[in-house]
Amino acid sequence: MASAVSLEYLQSLFNQPGGLPTLLPATDPTNPGKISPAQLPAGALDSFKGEFADEEALTSAYLTAGMTDFAFNDDTTSFWYWNTELTAWVNQQITASAYAQLSAQAQAVVPYVIIPG
C-alpha cells in the first residue's frame, strides 16, 4: 500500500540541514548552481578537498589523504576519491574491465561508478 506525503511536508524540508537540498541560484557568487554548504551533512566539507583543474593539480595539493577524502576534477568532470588500498587518488568513474582488475578491498573503499568502455 502506497503512502501519501503532503506537499507542505516536502516544502518544509527544503533548505534544511538533512532535508531536501536546493541549488544556489546561478547568480550566487559563492557556488552558483551547486548545493549550499549549509545543507550538506555534518562532516561532508571536512572530506571534500576542493575542485581541481586536473589530476596533477589534485595530487600536487594532496600527496596523501584519508579514507573518506574526495575532490572534484574539472578535467574529467568527475569526483576523485582517495583509495586507501592503492594509496592514490582514483577517478570515481571506471570501466568494467578496469574495475574487475582491482582487488575486492580496492573496490570496496571507493564508491565507483561503472561506465561503458
Jmol script that loads the backbone (N, CA, C; Angstrom):
load data "model"
ATOM      1  N   MET A   1       0.840  -1.179   0.000  1.00  0.00           N
ATOM      2  CA  MET A   1       0.000   0.000   0.000  1.00  0.00           C
ATOM      3  C   MET A   1       0.886   1.244   0.000  1.00  0.00           C
ATOM      4  N   ALA A   2       0.629   2.129  -0.904  1.00  0.00           N
ATOM      5  CA  ALA A   2       1.422   3.351  -1.004  1.00  0.00           C
ATOM      6  C   ALA A   2       0.969   4.357   0.034  1.00  0.00           C
ATOM      7  N   SER A   3       1.916   5.175   0.474  1.00  0.00           N
ATOM      8  CA  SER A   3       1.566   6.225   1.421  1.00  0.00           C
ATOM      9  C   SER A   3       1.723   7.573   0.739  1.00  0.00           C
ATOM     10  N   ALA A   4       0.950   8.519   1.177  1.00  0.00           N
ATOM     11  CA  ALA A   4       0.993   9.848   0.595  1.00  0.00           C
ATOM     12  C   ALA A   4       1.819  10.767   1.476  1.00  0.00           C
ATOM     13  N   VAL A   5       2.574  11.653   0.843  1.00  0.00           N
ATOM     14  CA  VAL A   5       3.339  12.660   1.553  1.00  0.00           C
ATOM     15  C   VAL A   5       2.826  14.007   1.076  1.00  0.00           C
ATOM     16  N   SER A   6       2.508  14.873   2.006  1.00  0.00           N
ATOM     17  CA  SER A   6       1.926  16.145   1.611  1.00  0.00           C
ATOM     18  C   SER A   6       2.975  17.084   1.023  1.00  0.00           C
ATOM     19  N   LEU A   7       2.548  17.931   0.137  1.00  0.00           N
ATOM     20  CA  LEU A   7       3.407  18.931  -0.467  1.00  0.00           C
ATOM     21  C   LEU A   7       3.954  19.867   0.615  1.00  0.00           C
ATOM     22  N   GLU A   8       3.128  20.189   1.581  1.00  0.00           N
ATOM     23  CA  GLU A   8       3.560  21.075   2.660  1.00  0.00           C
ATOM     24  C   GLU A   8       4.712  20.449   3.448  1.00  0.00           C
ATOM     25  N   TYR A   9       4.639  19.138   3.680  1.00  0.00           N
ATOM     26  CA  TYR A   9       5.719  18.458   4.398  1.00  0.00           C
ATOM     27  C   TYR A   9       7.013  18.520   3.600  1.00  0.00           C
ATOM     28  N   LEU A  10       6.942  18.219   2.299  1.00  0.00           N
ATOM     29  CA  LEU A  10       8.135  18.266   1.465  1.00  0.00           C
ATOM     30  C   LEU A  10       8.714  19.677   1.416  1.00  0.00           C
ATOM     31  N   GLN A  11       7.851  20.676   1.291  1.00  0.00           N
ATOM     32  CA  GLN A  11       8.340  22.055   1.253  1.00  0.00           C
ATOM     33  C   GLN A  11       9.005  22.444   2.565  1.00  0.00           C
ATOM     34  N   SER A  12       8.553  21.878   3.682  1.00  0.00           N
ATOM     35  CA  SER A  12       9.166  22.209   4.968  1.00  0.00           C
ATOM     36  C   SER A  12      10.584  21.652   5.085  1.00  0.00           C
ATOM     37  N   LEU A  13      10.942  20.689   4.243  1.00  0.00           N
ATOM     38  CA  LEU A  13      12.281  20.103   4.274  1.00  0.00           C
ATOM     39  C   LEU A  13      13.296  20.855   3.413  1.00  0.00           C
ATOM     40  N   PHE A  14      12.808  21.736   2.517  1.00  0.00           N
ATOM     41  CA  PHE A  14      13.728  22.473   1.642  1.00  0.00           C
ATOM     42  C   PHE A  14      14.639  23.372   2.459  1.00  0.00           C
ATOM     43  N   ASN A  15      15.905  23.416   2.044  1.00  0.00           N
ATOM     44  CA  ASN A  15      16.919  24.293   2.636  1.00  0.00           C
ATOM     45  C   ASN A  15      17.199  24.006   4.104  1.00  0.00           C
ATOM     46  N   GLN A  16      16.882  22.815   4.557  1.00  0.00           N
ATOM     47  CA  GLN A  16      17.138  22.439   5.938  1.00  0.00           C
ATOM     48  C   GLN A  16      18.278  21.426   5.998  1.00  0.00           C
ATOM     49  N   PRO A  17      19.170  21.540   6.992  1.00  0.00           N
ATOM     50  CA  PRO A  17      20.217  20.512   7.126  1.00  0.00           C
ATOM     51  C   PRO A  17      19.582  19.137   7.270  1.00  0.00           C
ATOM     52  N   GLY A  18      20.018  18.195   6.469  1.00  0.00           N
ATOM     53  CA  GLY A  18      19.446  16.856   6.496  1.00  0.00           C
ATOM     54  C   GLY A  18      18.130  16.751   5.758  1.00  0.00           C
ATOM     55  N   GLY A  19      17.683  17.854   5.168  1.00  0.00           N
ATOM     56  CA  GLY A  19      16.416  17.856   4.443  1.00  0.00           C
ATOM     57  C   GLY A  19      16.636  17.715   2.957  1.00  0.00           C
ATOM     58  N   LEU A  20      15.825  18.399   2.185  1.00  0.00           N
ATOM     59  CA  LEU A  20      15.937  18.349   0.723  1.00  0.00           C
ATOM     60  C   LEU A  20      16.772  19.535   0.251  1.00  0.00           C
ATOM     61  N   PRO A  21      17.888  19.270  -0.381  1.00  0.00           N
ATOM     62  CA  PRO A  21      18.728  20.386  -0.818  1.00  0.00           C
ATOM     63  C   PRO A  21      18.149  21.085  -2.032  1.00  0.00           C
ATOM     64  N   THR A  22      18.465  22.337  -2.131  1.00  0.00           N
ATOM     65  CA  THR A  22      18.118  23.111  -3.310  1.00  0.00           C
ATOM     66  C   THR A  22      19.403  23.717  -3.839  1.00  0.00           C
ATOM     67  N   LEU A  23      19.433  24.010  -5.117  1.00  0.00           N
ATOM     68  CA  LEU A  23      20.627  24.580  -5.720  1.00  0.00           C
ATOM     69  C   LEU A  23      20.676  26.081  -5.484  1.00  0.00           C
ATOM     70  N   LEU A  24      21.891  26.587  -5.292  1.00  0.00           N
ATOM     71  CA  LEU A  24      22.069  28.027  -5.200  1.00  0.00           C
ATOM     72  C   LEU A  24      21.786  28.630  -6.563  1.00  0.00           C
ATOM     73  N   PRO A  25      21.269  29.843  -6.597  1.00  0.00           N
ATOM     74  CA  PRO A  25      20.981  30.457  -7.897  1.00  0.00           C
ATOM     75  C   PRO A  25      22.255  30.653  -8.715  1.00  0.00           C
ATOM     76  N   ALA A  26      22.114  30.656 -10.014  1.00  0.00           N
ATOM     77  CA  ALA A  26      23.259  30.821 -10.910  1.00  0.00           C
ATOM     78  C   ALA A  26      23.977  32.140 -10.660  1.00  0.00           C
ATOM     79  N   THR A  27      23.287  33.093 -10.059  1.00  0.00           N
ATOM     80  CA  THR A  27      23.890  34.398  -9.782  1.00  0.00           C
ATOM     81  C   THR A  27      24.649  34.427  -8.461  1.00  0.00           C
ATOM     82  N   ASP A  28      24.577  33.361  -7.676  1.00  0.00           N
ATOM     83  CA  ASP A  28      25.277  33.320  -6.387  1.00  0.00           C
ATOM     84  C   ASP A  28      26.782  33.226  -6.638  1.00  0.00           C
ATOM     85  N   PRO A  29      27.568  34.189  -6.135  1.00  0.00           N
ATOM     86  CA  PRO A  29      29.000  34.190  -6.425  1.00  0.00           C
ATOM     87  C   PRO A  29      29.788  33.103  -5.685  1.00  0.00           C
ATOM     88  N   THR A  30      29.208  32.508  -4.635  1.00  0.00           N
ATOM     89  CA  THR A  30      29.957  31.532  -3.846  1.00  0.00           C
ATOM     90  C   THR A  30      30.005  30.156  -4.489  1.00  0.00           C
ATOM     91  N   ASN A  31      28.913  29.716  -5.067  1.00  0.00           N
ATOM     92  CA  ASN A  31      28.837  28.372  -5.641  1.00  0.00           C
ATOM     93  C   ASN A  31      27.647  28.286  -6.581  1.00  0.00           C
ATOM     94  N   PRO A  32      27.612  29.028  -7.648  1.00  0.00           N
ATOM     95  CA  PRO A  32      26.406  29.064  -8.484  1.00  0.00           C
ATOM     96  C   PRO A  32      26.007  27.685  -8.999  1.00  0.00           C
ATOM     97  N   GLY A  33      24.730  27.370  -8.838  1.00  0.00           N
ATOM     98  CA  GLY A  33      24.195  26.118  -9.352  1.00  0.00           C
ATOM     99  C   GLY A  33      24.582  24.890  -8.562  1.00  0.00           C
ATOM    100  N   LYS A  34      25.138  25.060  -7.372  1.00  0.00           N
ATOM    101  CA  LYS A  34      25.539  23.922  -6.552  1.00  0.00           C
ATOM    102  C   LYS A  34      24.776  23.949  -5.232  1.00  0.00           C
ATOM    103  N   ILE A  35      24.856  22.860  -4.489  1.00  0.00           N
ATOM    104  CA  ILE A  35      24.173  22.785  -3.198  1.00  0.00           C
ATOM    105  C   ILE A  35      24.885  23.678  -2.198  1.00  0.00           C
ATOM    106  N   SER A  36      24.117  24.399  -1.416  1.00  0.00           N
ATOM    107  CA  SER A  36      24.671  25.263  -0.384  1.00  0.00           C
ATOM    108  C   SER A  36      25.392  24.420   0.662  1.00  0.00           C
ATOM    109  N   PRO A  37      26.593  24.817   1.081  1.00  0.00           N
ATOM    110  CA  PRO A  37      27.318  24.065   2.114  1.00  0.00           C
ATOM    111  C   PRO A  37      26.512  23.888   3.400  1.00  0.00           C
ATOM    112  N   ALA A  38      25.619  24.817   3.715  1.00  0.00           N
ATOM    113  CA  ALA A  38      24.808  24.708   4.922  1.00  0.00           C
ATOM    114  C   ALA A  38      23.851  23.525   4.871  1.00  0.00           C
ATOM    115  N   GLN A  39      23.566  23.020   3.662  1.00  0.00           N
ATOM    116  CA  GLN A  39      22.628  21.915   3.507  1.00  0.00           C
ATOM    117  C   GLN A  39      23.316  20.553   3.473  1.00  0.00           C
ATOM    118  N   LEU A  40      24.643  20.536   3.523  1.00  0.00           N
ATOM    119  CA  LEU A  40      25.365  19.265   3.489  1.00  0.00           C
ATOM    120  C   LEU A  40      25.401  18.628   4.873  1.00  0.00           C
ATOM    121  N   PRO A  41      25.504  17.305   4.937  1.00  0.00           N
ATOM    122  CA  PRO A  41      25.590  16.635   6.228  1.00  0.00           C
ATOM    123  C   PRO A  41      26.845  17.072   6.998  1.00  0.00           C
ATOM    124  N   ALA A  42      26.765  17.009   8.304  1.00  0.00           N
ATOM    125  CA  ALA A  42      27.908  17.361   9.147  1.00  0.00           C
ATOM    126  C   ALA A  42      29.118  16.531   8.741  1.00  0.00           C
ATOM    127  N   GLY A  43      30.254  17.175   8.607  1.00  0.00           N
ATOM    128  CA  GLY A  43      31.484  16.476   8.257  1.00  0.00           C
ATOM    129  C   GLY A  43      31.728  16.342   6.766  1.00  0.00           C
ATOM    130  N   ALA A  44      30.728  16.624   5.937  1.00  0.00           N
ATOM    131  CA  ALA A  44      30.897  16.446   4.492  1.00  0.00           C
ATOM    132  C   ALA A  44      31.971  17.359   3.928  1.00  0.00           C
ATOM    133  N   LEU A  45      32.035  18.573   4.446  1.00  0.00           N
ATOM    134  CA  LEU A  45      33.030  19.506   3.931  1.00  0.00           C
ATOM    135  C   LEU A  45      34.430  19.176   4.418  1.00  0.00           C
ATOM    136  N   ASP A  46      34.540  18.477   5.531  1.00  0.00           N
ATOM    137  CA  ASP A  46      35.858  18.088   6.022  1.00  0.00           C
ATOM    138  C   ASP A  46      36.529  17.127   5.050  1.00  0.00           C
ATOM    139  N   SER A  47      35.751  16.270   4.420  1.00  0.00           N
ATOM    140  CA  SER A  47      36.287  15.285   3.494  1.00  0.00           C
ATOM    141  C   SER A  47      36.479  15.839   2.090  1.00  0.00           C
ATOM    142  N   PHE A  48      35.732  16.872   1.748  1.00  0.00           N
ATOM    143  CA  PHE A  48      35.826  17.452   0.406  1.00  0.00           C
ATOM    144  C   PHE A  48      37.056  18.343   0.337  1.00  0.00           C
ATOM    145  N   LYS A  49      37.979  18.000  -0.547  1.00  0.00           N
ATOM    146  CA  LYS A  49      39.247  18.712  -0.639  1.00  0.00           C
ATOM    147  C   LYS A  49      39.225  19.848  -1.649  1.00  0.00           C
ATOM    148  N   GLY A  50      38.167  19.975  -2.411  1.00  0.00           N
ATOM    149  CA  GLY A  50      38.047  21.096  -3.334  1.00  0.00           C
ATOM    150  C   GLY A  50      37.903  20.674  -4.775  1.00  0.00           C
ATOM    151  N   GLU A  51      37.961  21.670  -5.635  1.00  0.00           N
ATOM    152  CA  GLU A  51      37.830  21.467  -7.078  1.00  0.00           C
ATOM    153  C   GLU A  51      39.179  21.776  -7.713  1.00  0.00           C
ATOM    154  N   PHE A  52      39.635  20.876  -8.578  1.00  0.00           N
ATOM    155  CA  PHE A  52      40.957  20.996  -9.183  1.00  0.00           C
ATOM    156  C   PHE A  52      40.850  20.907 -10.700  1.00  0.00           C
ATOM    157  N   ALA A  53      41.758  21.584 -11.372  1.00  0.00           N
ATOM    158  CA  ALA A  53      41.736  21.622 -12.834  1.00  0.00           C
ATOM    159  C   ALA A  53      41.986  20.250 -13.447  1.00  0.00           C
ATOM    160  N   ASP A  54      42.883  19.469 -12.830  1.00  0.00           N
ATOM    161  CA  ASP A  54      43.221  18.156 -13.377  1.00  0.00           C
ATOM    162  C   ASP A  54      43.857  17.290 -12.292  1.00  0.00           C
ATOM    163  N   GLU A  55      44.218  16.067 -12.675  1.00  0.00           N
ATOM    164  CA  GLU A  55      44.798  15.126 -11.713  1.00  0.00           C
ATOM    165  C   GLU A  55      46.112  15.650 -11.134  1.00  0.00           C
ATOM    166  N   GLU A  56      46.905  16.287 -11.954  1.00  0.00           N
ATOM    167  CA  GLU A  56      48.197  16.813 -11.479  1.00  0.00           C
ATOM    168  C   GLU A  56      48.004  17.867 -10.387  1.00  0.00           C
ATOM    169  N   ALA A  57      47.041  18.753 -10.583  1.00  0.00           N
ATOM    170  CA  ALA A  57      46.768  19.778  -9.572  1.00  0.00           C
ATOM    171  C   ALA A  57      46.288  19.147  -8.270  1.00  0.00           C
ATOM    172  N   LEU A  58      45.450  18.129  -8.375  1.00  0.00           N
ATOM    173  CA  LEU A  58      44.950  17.436  -7.187  1.00  0.00           C
ATOM    174  C   LEU A  58      46.081  16.751  -6.434  1.00  0.00           C
ATOM    175  N   THR A  59      46.890  15.989  -7.144  1.00  0.00           N
ATOM    176  CA  THR A  59      47.971  15.257  -6.465  1.00  0.00           C
ATOM    177  C   THR A  59      49.049  16.201  -5.951  1.00  0.00           C
ATOM    178  N   SER A  60      49.224  17.340  -6.584  1.00  0.00           N
ATOM    179  CA  SER A  60      50.178  18.325  -6.067  1.00  0.00           C
ATOM    180  C   SER A  60      49.683  18.932  -4.759  1.00  0.00           C
ATOM    181  N   ALA A  61      48.386  19.161  -4.683  1.00  0.00           N
ATOM    182  CA  ALA A  61      47.821  19.755  -3.470  1.00  0.00           C
ATOM    183  C   ALA A  61      47.732  18.752  -2.326  1.00  0.00           C
ATOM    184  N   TYR A  62      47.460  17.499  -2.642  1.00  0.00           N
ATOM    185  CA  TYR A  62      47.292  16.460  -1.619  1.00  0.00           C
ATOM    186  C   TYR A  62      48.046  15.211  -2.042  1.00  0.00           C
ATOM    187  N   LEU A  63      49.260  15.072  -1.549  1.00  0.00           N
ATOM    188  CA  LEU A  63      50.048  13.872  -1.866  1.00  0.00           C
ATOM    189  C   LEU A  63      49.465  12.626  -1.217  1.00  0.00           C
ATOM    190  N   THR A  64      48.854  12.795  -0.058  1.00  0.00           N
ATOM    191  CA  THR A  64      48.157  11.710   0.629  1.00  0.00           C
ATOM    192  C   THR A  64      46.836  12.253   1.140  1.00  0.00           C
ATOM    193  N   ALA A  65      45.959  11.357   1.518  1.00  0.00           N
ATOM    194  CA  ALA A  65      44.649  11.779   2.015  1.00  0.00           C
ATOM    195  C   ALA A  65      44.078  10.688   2.904  1.00  0.00           C
ATOM    196  N   GLY A  66      42.900  10.936   3.421  1.00  0.00           N
ATOM    197  CA  GLY A  66      42.234   9.972   4.295  1.00  0.00           C
ATOM    198  C   GLY A  66      41.203   9.151   3.555  1.00  0.00           C
ATOM    199  N   MET A  67      40.694   8.150   4.229  1.00  0.00           N
ATOM    200  CA  MET A  67      39.798   7.180   3.614  1.00  0.00           C
ATOM    201  C   MET A  67      38.529   7.810   3.035  1.00  0.00           C
ATOM    202  N   THR A  68      38.018   8.871   3.618  1.00  0.00           N
ATOM    203  CA  THR A  68      36.765   9.459   3.131  1.00  0.00           C
ATOM    204  C   THR A  68      36.976  10.707   2.287  1.00  0.00           C
ATOM    205  N   ASP A  69      38.221  11.039   1.965  1.00  0.00           N
ATOM    206  CA  ASP A  69      38.508  12.273   1.234  1.00  0.00           C
ATOM    207  C   ASP A  69      38.164  12.152  -0.247  1.00  0.00           C
ATOM    208  N   PHE A  70      37.634  13.239  -0.796  1.00  0.00           N
ATOM    209  CA  PHE A  70      37.292  13.276  -2.213  1.00  0.00           C
ATOM    210  C   PHE A  70      37.449  14.698  -2.737  1.00  0.00           C
ATOM    211  N   ALA A  71      37.535  14.824  -4.049  1.00  0.00           N
ATOM    212  CA  ALA A  71      37.690  16.116  -4.707  1.00  0.00           C
ATOM    213  C   ALA A  71      37.024  16.048  -6.072  1.00  0.00           C
ATOM    214  N   PHE A  72      36.781  17.206  -6.653  1.00  0.00           N
ATOM    215  CA  PHE A  72      36.209  17.249  -7.993  1.00  0.00           C
ATOM    216  C   PHE A  72      37.299  17.616  -8.981  1.00  0.00           C
ATOM    217  N   ASN A  73      37.376  16.882 -10.084  1.00  0.00           N
ATOM    218  CA  ASN A  73      38.372  17.096 -11.124  1.00  0.00           C
ATOM    219  C   ASN A  73      37.663  17.683 -12.346  1.00  0.00           C
ATOM    220  N   ASP A  74      37.982  18.937 -12.671  1.00  0.00           N
ATOM    221  CA  ASP A  74      37.344  19.596 -13.812  1.00  0.00           C
ATOM    222  C   ASP A  74      37.674  18.921 -15.134  1.00  0.00           C
ATOM    223  N   ASP A  75      38.903  18.414 -15.247  1.00  0.00           N
ATOM    224  CA  ASP A  75      39.356  17.789 -16.483  1.00  0.00           C
ATOM    225  C   ASP A  75      38.500  16.573 -16.858  1.00  0.00           C
ATOM    226  N   THR A  76      38.155  15.751 -15.872  1.00  0.00           N
ATOM    227  CA  THR A  76      37.351  14.552 -16.132  1.00  0.00           C
ATOM    228  C   THR A  76      35.880  14.754 -15.781  1.00  0.00           C
ATOM    229  N   THR A  77      35.544  15.926 -15.278  1.00  0.00           N
ATOM    230  CA  THR A  77      34.193  16.250 -14.794  1.00  0.00           C
ATOM    231  C   THR A  77      33.624  15.126 -13.930  1.00  0.00           C
ATOM    232  N   SER A  78      34.447  14.696 -12.972  1.00  0.00           N
ATOM    233  CA  SER A  78      34.012  13.627 -12.075  1.00  0.00           C
ATOM    234  C   SER A  78      34.691  13.784 -10.722  1.00  0.00           C
ATOM    235  N   PHE A  79      34.151  13.082  -9.752  1.00  0.00           N
ATOM    236  CA  PHE A  79      34.750  13.068  -8.426  1.00  0.00           C
ATOM    237  C   PHE A  79      35.885  12.065  -8.378  1.00  0.00           C
ATOM    238  N   TRP A  80      36.919  12.390  -7.636  1.00  0.00           N
ATOM    239  CA  TRP A  80      38.057  11.506  -7.398  1.00  0.00           C
ATOM    240  C   TRP A  80      38.108  11.242  -5.911  1.00  0.00           C
ATOM    241  N   TYR A  81      38.404  10.016  -5.561  1.00  0.00           N
ATOM    242  CA  TYR A  81      38.448   9.597  -4.157  1.00  0.00           C
ATOM    243  C   TYR A  81      39.835   9.068  -3.826  1.00  0.00           C
ATOM    244  N   TRP A  82      40.209   9.194  -2.557  1.00  0.00           N
ATOM    245  CA  TRP A  82      41.461   8.622  -2.105  1.00  0.00           C
ATOM    246  C   TRP A  82      41.220   7.146  -1.847  1.00  0.00           C
ATOM    247  N   ASN A  83      41.926   6.289  -2.572  1.00  0.00           N
ATOM    248  CA  ASN A  83      41.798   4.843  -2.406  1.00  0.00           C
ATOM    249  C   ASN A  83      42.892   4.401  -1.439  1.00  0.00           C
ATOM    250  N   THR A  84      42.485   3.999  -0.238  1.00  0.00           N
ATOM    251  CA  THR A  84      43.457   3.638   0.799  1.00  0.00           C
ATOM    252  C   THR A  84      44.218   2.368   0.464  1.00  0.00           C
ATOM    253  N   GLU A  85      43.643   1.496  -0.330  1.00  0.00           N
ATOM    254  CA  GLU A  85      44.340   0.264  -0.722  1.00  0.00           C
ATOM    255  C   GLU A  85      45.427   0.544  -1.750  1.00  0.00           C
ATOM    256  N   LEU A  86      45.132   1.442  -2.674  1.00  0.00           N
ATOM    257  CA  LEU A  86      46.102   1.782  -3.721  1.00  0.00           C
ATOM    258  C   LEU A  86      46.995   2.953  -3.320  1.00  0.00           C
ATOM    259  N   THR A  87      46.638   3.616  -2.212  1.00  0.00           N
ATOM    260  CA  THR A  87      47.282   4.865  -1.752  1.00  0.00           C
ATOM    261  C   THR A  87      47.455   5.841  -2.907  1.00  0.00           C
ATOM    262  N   ALA A  88      46.336   6.119  -3.554  1.00  0.00           N
ATOM    263  CA  ALA A  88      46.340   7.028  -4.704  1.00  0.00           C
ATOM    264  C   ALA A  88      44.950   7.618  -4.900  1.00  0.00           C
ATOM    265  N   TRP A  89      44.912   8.777  -5.557  1.00  0.00           N
ATOM    266  CA  TRP A  89      43.640   9.349  -5.979  1.00  0.00           C
ATOM    267  C   TRP A  89      43.147   8.562  -7.188  1.00  0.00           C
ATOM    268  N   VAL A  90      41.875   8.213  -7.192  1.00  0.00           N
ATOM    269  CA  VAL A  90      41.304   7.458  -8.302  1.00  0.00           C
ATOM    270  C   VAL A  90      40.010   8.112  -8.761  1.00  0.00           C
ATOM    271  N   ASN A  91      39.782   8.029 -10.049  1.00  0.00           N
ATOM    272  CA  ASN A  91      38.567   8.556 -10.642  1.00  0.00           C
ATOM    273  C   ASN A  91      37.399   7.675 -10.211  1.00  0.00           C
ATOM    274  N   GLN A  92      36.328   8.295  -9.766  1.00  0.00           N
ATOM    275  CA  GLN A  92      35.150   7.541  -9.353  1.00  0.00           C
ATOM    276  C   GLN A  92      34.569   6.767 -10.534  1.00  0.00           C
ATOM    277  N   GLN A  93      34.683   7.320 -11.737  1.00  0.00           N
ATOM    278  CA  GLN A  93      34.147   6.663 -12.923  1.00  0.00           C
ATOM    279  C   GLN A  93      35.199   5.708 -13.475  1.00  0.00           C
ATOM    280  N   ILE A  94      34.826   4.459 -13.630  1.00  0.00           N
ATOM    281  CA  ILE A  94      35.783   3.442 -14.040  1.00  0.00           C
ATOM    282  C   ILE A  94      35.091   2.453 -14.983  1.00  0.00           C
ATOM    283  N   THR A  95      35.837   1.953 -15.958  1.00  0.00           N
ATOM    284  CA  THR A  95      35.256   0.974 -16.873  1.00  0.00           C
ATOM    285  C   THR A  95      35.124  -0.368 -16.161  1.00  0.00           C
ATOM    286  N   ALA A  96      34.258  -1.206 -16.656  1.00  0.00           N
ATOM    287  CA  ALA A  96      34.039  -2.517 -16.049  1.00  0.00           C
ATOM    288  C   ALA A  96      35.321  -3.345 -16.055  1.00  0.00           C
ATOM    289  N   SER A  97      36.090  -3.269 -17.142  1.00  0.00           N
ATOM    290  CA  SER A  97      37.320  -4.064 -17.211  1.00  0.00           C
ATOM    291  C   SER A  97      38.371  -3.562 -16.214  1.00  0.00           C
ATOM    292  N   ALA A  98      38.472  -2.248 -16.037  1.00  0.00           N
ATOM    293  CA  ALA A  98      39.417  -1.702 -15.058  1.00  0.00           C
ATOM    294  C   ALA A  98      38.968  -2.033 -13.635  1.00  0.00           C
ATOM    295  N   TYR A  99      37.665  -1.990 -13.415  1.00  0.00           N
ATOM    296  CA  TYR A  99      37.123  -2.315 -12.089  1.00  0.00           C
ATOM    297  C   TYR A  99      37.408  -3.779 -11.740  1.00  0.00           C
ATOM    298  N   ALA A 100      37.263  -4.649 -12.714  1.00  0.00           N
ATOM    299  CA  ALA A 100      37.493  -6.081 -12.488  1.00  0.00           C
ATOM    300  C   ALA A 100      38.945  -6.377 -12.119  1.00  0.00           C
ATOM    301  N   GLN A 101      39.869  -5.522 -12.526  1.00  0.00           N
ATOM    302  CA  GLN A 101      41.277  -5.727 -12.221  1.00  0.00           C
ATOM    303  C   GLN A 101      41.649  -5.317 -10.796  1.00  0.00           C
ATOM    304  N   LEU A 102      40.763  -4.560 -10.117  1.00  0.00           N
ATOM    305  CA  LEU A 102      41.030  -4.145  -8.745  1.00  0.00           C
ATOM    306  C   LEU A 102      40.748  -5.291  -7.781  1.00  0.00           C
ATOM    307  N   SER A 103      41.457  -5.310  -6.669  1.00  0.00           N
ATOM    308  CA  SER A 103      41.163  -6.310  -5.630  1.00  0.00           C
ATOM    309  C   SER A 103      39.815  -5.972  -5.002  1.00  0.00           C
ATOM    310  N   ALA A 104      39.222  -6.927  -4.317  1.00  0.00           N
ATOM    311  CA  ALA A 104      37.939  -6.692  -3.645  1.00  0.00           C
ATOM    312  C   ALA A 104      38.080  -5.561  -2.622  1.00  0.00           C
ATOM    313  N   GLN A 105      39.229  -5.490  -1.954  1.00  0.00           N
ATOM    314  CA  GLN A 105      39.460  -4.434  -0.966  1.00  0.00           C
ATOM    315  C   GLN A 105      39.536  -3.065  -1.648  1.00  0.00           C
ATOM    316  N   ALA A 106      40.223  -2.993  -2.784  1.00  0.00           N
ATOM    317  CA  ALA A 106      40.336  -1.722  -3.508  1.00  0.00           C
ATOM    318  C   ALA A 106      38.978  -1.295  -4.061  1.00  0.00           C
ATOM    319  N   GLN A 107      38.167  -2.247  -4.481  1.00  0.00           N
ATOM    320  CA  GLN A 107      36.822  -1.929  -4.978  1.00  0.00           C
ATOM    321  C   GLN A 107      35.943  -1.378  -3.863  1.00  0.00           C
ATOM    322  N   ALA A 108      36.149  -1.873  -2.648  1.00  0.00           N
ATOM    323  CA  ALA A 108      35.260  -1.542  -1.540  1.00  0.00           C
ATOM    324  C   ALA A 108      35.486  -0.160  -0.943  1.00  0.00           C
ATOM    325  N   VAL A 109      36.653   0.451  -1.145  1.00  0.00           N
ATOM    326  CA  VAL A 109      36.945   1.701  -0.446  1.00  0.00           C
ATOM    327  C   VAL A 109      36.535   2.960  -1.193  1.00  0.00           C
ATOM    328  N   VAL A 110      36.047   2.830  -2.411  1.00  0.00           N
ATOM    329  CA  VAL A 110      35.625   3.983  -3.212  1.00  0.00           C
ATOM    330  C   VAL A 110      34.248   3.690  -3.797  1.00  0.00           C
ATOM    331  N   PRO A 111      33.326   4.666  -3.778  1.00  0.00           N
ATOM    332  CA  PRO A 111      32.021   4.440  -4.419  1.00  0.00           C
ATOM    333  C   PRO A 111      32.130   4.587  -5.942  1.00  0.00           C
ATOM    334  N   TYR A 112      32.689   3.553  -6.565  1.00  0.00           N
ATOM    335  CA  TYR A 112      32.917   3.586  -8.009  1.00  0.00           C
ATOM    336  C   TYR A 112      31.614   3.617  -8.784  1.00  0.00           C
ATOM    337  N   VAL A 113      31.658   4.268  -9.935  1.00  0.00           N
ATOM    338  CA  VAL A 113      30.555   4.270 -10.896  1.00  0.00           C
ATOM    339  C   VAL A 113      31.094   3.591 -12.150  1.00  0.00           C
ATOM    340  N   ILE A 114      30.499   2.455 -12.508  1.00  0.00           N
ATOM    341  CA  ILE A 114      30.945   1.707 -13.684  1.00  0.00           C
ATOM    342  C   ILE A 114      30.382   2.379 -14.930  1.00  0.00           C
ATOM    343  N   ILE A 115      31.289   2.703 -15.855  1.00  0.00           N
ATOM    344  CA  ILE A 115      30.871   3.365 -17.107  1.00  0.00           C
ATOM    345  C   ILE A 115      31.207   2.462 -18.290  1.00  0.00           C
ATOM    346  N   PRO A 116      30.527   2.636 -19.428  1.00  0.00           N
ATOM    347  CA  PRO A 116      30.823   1.819 -20.606  1.00  0.00           C
ATOM    348  C   PRO A 116      32.252   2.071 -21.082  1.00  0.00           C
ATOM    349  N   GLY A 117      32.843   1.023 -21.609  1.00  0.00           N
ATOM    350  CA  GLY A 117      34.174   1.211 -22.174  1.00  0.00           C
ATOM    351  C   GLY A 117      35.132   0.123 -21.804  1.00  0.00           C
TER     352      GLY A 117
END
end "model"
wireframe off; spacefill off
backbone 0.3
color backbone group
